[in-house]
Amino acid sequence: MDVSIIIVNYNTRDILRDCIWSIKSQSKDIEYEVIVVDNDSSDGTLEMLQREFPEVKAIDAGQNLGFGRANNLGMQQARGKYLFLLNSDTIIVNNAIKIFFDKAEHLMQEDGQIGVLGAILYGSDSKTCHSYGSFITPKMELKEVMAKYLRFLKDKKNTNPPSVETNLNVDYITGADMFVPAKVFKATGGFDPDFFMYCEEVDWQKRMDEKGYRRIIVNGPEIIHLEGGSDTNKKKSWSPNRLANLYKSRKIYREKHYNKVLLPFFRMLRLLLDMPSILILALATRRKEYLNLIKLG
């Protein structure tokens, strides 16, 4: 088996159907399998898969495992030489699976230190969306908090280029499209199960970096990412639950990768800076659940 395509699903039946159809219609000259790990959906996803895509291996997680743990479950049962982690809210536009495979085979022959390949992703408006980024650092986090008060510090929503002509080495590739050699999963253990959602792909690729595995954006694959397909909250501000997951994940990441001596001082400084914005958000929305974020900082 060349490639195992692993898709984690949580109540995204209709966009999952579109995703699988795009894979089937675009993928040629490549041996692949599709594995869907369902996080206890209530929208009839498993029934749809059995009825419309009997060739797809559907795994019923029985509960919402989150992003990383569900992907780990799929990777453990995969047979492919490469593991392609793909969001359910994506559409394959060209023969991306074959292109990734050929690129990976070529790069593996060069140095064998390939951790993840990814592509520049496009939104439904044909504009590029978040495809890769830099590792999380204390400086980056403090800048994020300060940007709530000093708007000129705020980064643009997306700074990824519209395309790349040559291979681009990056810190991490977004979890929406991670093309990973199976041997790298076995060597690194995959996603840390302590993360429920957010930062798990950054953490895994940080550990890859420490072992010398490269993360590379390549040209060729064309993929549309309908960001936030499983998020029912379409408001501008994040829901308390979504923010709580982010805060918890950031805290886990800090404890794993930040200087242990400086960690208490950084946490206190960040909390003092973040607390006013949390209070303002709670007052503006009249939702006291936001106040729980203070103790998660």
C-alpha positions as CSV (number, residue, x, y, z in Angstrom):
1,M,0.0,0.0,0.0
2,D,1.5,3.4,-1.0
3,V,-0.6,5.8,1.0
4,S,-3.1,5.5,3.9
5,I,-5.4,8.6,3.9
6,I,-6.6,9.2,7.5
7,I,-9.6,11.5,8.1
8,V,-10.9,12.4,11.6
9,N,-14.6,13.2,11.5
10,Y,-16.9,14.8,14.1
11,N,-20.4,15.6,12.8
12,T,-19.2,16.6,9.3
13,R,-21.0,14.0,7.3
14,D,-21.8,16.1,4.2
15,I,-18.4,17.8,3.8
16,L,-16.8,14.4,4.6
17,R,-18.7,13.0,1.6
18,D,-17.4,15.7,-0.6
19,C,-13.9,15.2,0.6
20,I,-14.0,11.4,-0.1
21,W,-15.5,12.0,-3.5
22,S,-12.7,14.4,-4.4
23,I,-10.1,11.8,-3.4
24,K,-11.8,9.1,-5.5
25,S,-12.2,11.4,-8.6
26,Q,-8.7,12.9,-8.5
27,S,-6.4,10.1,-7.4
28,K,-4.8,8.1,-10.2
29,D,-1.8,5.8,-10.5
30,I,-1.4,5.4,-6.8
31,E,-2.5,2.6,-4.4
32,Y,-4.3,4.1,-1.4
33,E,-6.8,3.3,1.3
34,V,-9.1,5.7,3.1
35,I,-9.5,5.4,6.9
36,V,-12.2,7.5,8.7
37,V,-12.0,7.8,12.4
38,D,-15.4,9.0,13.7
39,N,-15.4,10.8,17.0
40,D,-18.9,9.7,18.1
41,S,-20.8,11.7,15.6
42,S,-24.6,12.0,15.9
43,D,-25.2,13.0,12.3
44,G,-25.3,9.6,10.7
45,T,-21.8,9.7,9.4
46,L,-21.1,6.0,9.9
47,E,-24.3,5.0,8.2
48,M,-23.5,7.2,5.3
49,L,-20.0,5.6,4.9
50,Q,-21.4,2.1,5.0
51,R,-24.0,3.0,2.4
52,E,-22.0,5.1,0.0
53,F,-18.4,4.2,0.6
54,P,-18.2,0.5,1.7
55,E,-14.5,0.4,0.6
56,V,-13.6,3.0,3.3
57,K,-12.4,1.7,6.6
58,A,-14.6,3.3,9.2
59,I,-13.4,3.3,12.8
60,D,-16.0,4.1,15.5
61,A,-14.0,5.8,18.3
62,G,-17.0,5.5,20.6
63,Q,-16.3,8.9,22.1
64,N,-14.8,12.2,21.1
65,L,-11.1,11.5,21.3
66,G,-10.1,14.9,19.9
67,F,-7.9,15.5,16.9
68,G,-4.5,13.9,17.9
69,R,-5.7,10.7,19.6
70,A,-8.2,10.0,16.8
71,N,-5.4,10.4,14.2
72,N,-3.2,8.1,16.3
73,L,-5.9,5.5,16.2
74,G,-6.2,5.7,12.4
75,M,-2.4,5.6,12.0
76,Q,-2.1,2.5,14.1
77,Q,-4.4,0.6,11.8
78,A,-3.0,2.0,8.5
79,R,-1.1,-0.2,6.0
80,G,0.5,2.5,3.9
81,K,4.2,3.4,3.5
82,Y,3.0,7.0,3.9
83,L,0.3,8.4,6.1
84,F,-1.7,11.3,4.8
85,L,-3.6,13.1,7.6
86,L,-6.4,15.1,5.9
87,N,-9.1,17.2,7.4
88,S,-12.7,16.3,6.5
89,D,-13.3,19.9,5.4
90,T,-10.9,19.7,2.5
91,I,-11.3,19.1,-1.2
92,I,-8.6,17.5,-3.4
93,V,-8.4,19.5,-6.6
94,N,-5.7,17.6,-8.5
95,N,-3.8,14.3,-8.2
96,A,-2.4,15.5,-4.9
97,I,-1.9,12.1,-3.3
98,K,0.3,10.9,-6.2
99,I,2.2,14.2,-6.3
100,F,2.9,14.0,-2.5
101,F,4.0,10.4,-2.9
102,D,6.4,11.1,-5.7
103,K,7.9,14.1,-3.9
104,A,8.3,12.1,-0.7
105,E,10.0,9.2,-2.6
106,H,12.4,11.6,-4.2
107,L,13.2,13.4,-1.0
108,M,13.6,10.2,1.0
109,Q,16.3,9.1,-1.5
110,E,18.1,12.3,-0.9
111,D,18.5,12.2,2.8
112,G,15.8,10.1,4.4
113,Q,15.1,12.7,7.0
114,I,11.6,13.7,5.9
115,G,9.1,14.2,8.7
116,V,6.1,15.9,7.1
117,L,5.3,17.3,3.6
118,G,2.5,19.8,3.1
119,A,1.1,22.2,0.5
120,I,-0.1,25.7,0.3
121,L,-3.8,25.5,1.0
122,Y,-6.6,27.6,-0.5
123,G,-9.9,28.7,0.8
124,S,-13.2,28.5,-1.0
125,D,-12.5,32.1,-2.2
126,S,-9.3,30.9,-3.9
127,K,-7.2,32.9,-1.5
128,T,-4.4,31.1,0.4
129,C,-5.2,30.1,4.0
130,H,-3.1,29.0,6.9
131,S,-0.7,26.3,5.7
132,Y,2.3,26.5,7.9
133,G,3.8,28.5,10.7
134,S,6.6,29.0,13.3
135,F,7.0,27.1,16.6
136,I,5.2,28.6,19.6
137,T,7.6,30.7,21.7
138,P,7.3,33.0,24.8
139,K,8.0,36.0,22.6
140,M,5.3,35.0,20.1
141,E,2.7,34.4,22.9
142,L,3.5,37.7,24.6
143,K,3.2,39.5,21.3
144,E,-0.2,37.9,20.7
145,V,-1.5,39.2,24.1
146,M,0.0,42.7,23.6
147,A,-1.6,42.8,20.1
148,K,-5.1,42.9,21.8
149,Y,-4.2,46.3,23.1
150,L,-1.7,47.5,20.5
151,R,-3.3,46.8,17.1
152,F,-0.1,47.5,15.2
153,L,1.5,44.4,16.7
154,K,-1.2,42.1,15.3
155,D,0.0,39.8,12.6
156,K,-1.9,39.5,9.3
157,K,-4.5,36.7,9.3
158,N,-2.4,34.8,6.7
159,T,1.2,35.5,5.7
160,N,1.6,32.3,3.6
161,P,2.6,32.9,-0.1
162,P,0.2,32.1,-2.9
163,S,2.6,29.4,-4.1
164,V,6.1,28.0,-3.7
165,E,8.5,27.4,-6.6
166,T,11.0,25.3,-4.7
167,N,10.7,23.2,-1.5
168,L,10.3,25.4,1.6
169,N,11.6,24.2,5.0
170,V,9.2,25.4,7.7
171,D,8.8,24.9,11.5
172,Y,5.4,23.1,11.3
173,I,2.7,22.3,8.7
174,T,-0.9,22.7,9.6
175,G,-2.7,19.6,10.7
176,A,-5.1,19.9,7.8
177,D,-2.7,18.1,5.4
178,M,0.2,16.2,6.8
179,F,2.0,13.7,4.6
180,V,4.1,11.6,6.9
181,P,6.3,8.5,6.4
182,A,4.9,5.7,8.4
183,K,8.3,5.0,9.9
184,V,8.3,8.6,11.4
185,F,5.1,7.8,13.2
186,K,6.6,4.7,14.6
187,A,9.8,6.5,15.6
188,T,8.2,9.5,17.3
189,G,4.9,8.0,18.6
190,G,2.6,10.4,16.8
191,F,0.5,13.0,18.5
192,D,0.8,13.5,22.3
193,P,-2.6,12.2,23.6
194,D,-2.6,14.9,26.3
195,F,-3.6,17.4,23.7
196,F,-7.4,17.3,22.9
197,M,-7.4,20.0,20.2
198,Y,-5.0,22.7,19.1
199,C,-1.2,22.8,19.2
200,E,-0.9,19.0,18.8
201,E,0.6,19.2,15.3
202,V,3.1,21.9,16.5
203,D,4.2,19.7,19.4
204,W,4.6,16.6,17.2
205,Q,6.7,18.5,14.6
206,K,8.7,20.2,17.4
207,R,9.7,16.7,18.5
208,M,10.4,15.7,14.9
209,D,12.7,18.7,14.7
210,E,14.6,17.6,17.8
211,K,15.2,14.2,16.0
212,G,16.3,15.9,12.8
213,Y,13.2,15.3,10.6
214,R,12.4,18.1,8.1
215,R,9.0,19.6,7.5
216,I,8.7,20.8,3.9
217,I,6.0,22.7,1.9
218,V,6.2,21.4,-1.7
219,N,4.6,22.7,-4.9
220,G,2.2,20.8,-7.0
221,P,-0.7,19.4,-4.7
222,E,-3.8,21.6,-4.9
223,I,-6.1,21.4,-1.9
224,I,-9.0,23.6,-0.8
225,H,-9.5,23.9,3.0
226,L,-12.9,25.0,4.2
227,E,-11.5,26.0,7.6
228,G,-13.6,25.3,10.7
229,G,-15.9,22.8,9.0
230,S,-16.7,21.0,12.3
231,D,-17.1,24.2,14.3
232,T,-20.8,25.1,14.5
233,N,-19.9,28.5,16.1
234,K,-19.7,31.0,13.2
235,K,-19.4,34.1,15.3
236,K,-16.4,36.3,15.2
237,S,-15.4,35.6,18.8
238,W,-14.5,32.1,19.8
239,S,-16.8,30.1,22.1
240,P,-15.7,29.6,25.7
241,N,-15.3,25.8,25.1
242,R,-13.1,26.4,22.0
243,L,-10.9,29.0,23.8
244,A,-10.7,26.6,26.8
245,N,-9.2,23.9,24.5
246,L,-6.7,26.4,23.1
247,Y,-5.7,27.6,26.6
248,K,-5.3,24.0,27.9
249,S,-3.2,23.0,24.9
250,R,-1.0,26.1,25.1
251,K,-0.4,25.3,28.8
252,I,0.6,21.7,28.0
253,Y,2.9,22.9,25.2
254,R,4.7,25.4,27.5
255,E,5.3,22.8,30.2
256,K,6.9,20.5,27.6
257,H,9.0,23.0,25.6
258,Y,9.6,26.2,27.6
259,N,12.5,26.8,30.0
260,K,11.3,25.3,33.3
261,V,13.0,27.9,35.5
262,L,11.4,30.8,33.7
263,L,8.0,29.2,33.2
264,P,6.3,30.5,36.4
265,F,7.4,34.0,35.7
266,F,6.2,33.8,32.1
267,R,2.9,32.4,33.2
268,M,2.3,35.2,35.7
269,L,3.2,37.9,33.2
270,R,1.0,36.4,30.5
271,L,-1.9,36.1,33.0
272,L,-1.6,39.7,34.1
273,L,-1.6,40.9,30.4
274,D,-4.4,38.5,29.3
275,M,-6.8,39.0,32.3
276,P,-8.2,42.4,31.2
277,S,-9.1,41.1,27.7
278,I,-10.9,38.1,29.3
279,L,-12.9,40.3,31.6
280,I,-13.9,42.6,28.7
281,L,-14.9,39.6,26.6
282,A,-17.0,38.2,29.5
283,L,-18.7,41.6,30.0
284,A,-19.3,42.2,26.3
285,T,-20.9,38.8,25.7
286,R,-22.5,38.5,29.1
287,R,-21.1,35.0,29.4
288,K,-19.4,34.3,32.7
289,E,-18.0,31.1,31.3
290,Y,-15.1,33.1,29.7
291,L,-13.9,33.9,33.3
292,N,-12.9,30.2,33.6
293,L,-10.1,31.0,31.1
294,I,-8.2,33.0,33.8
295,K,-7.3,29.9,35.8
296,L,-6.3,28.0,32.6
297,G,-3.7,30.6,31.6
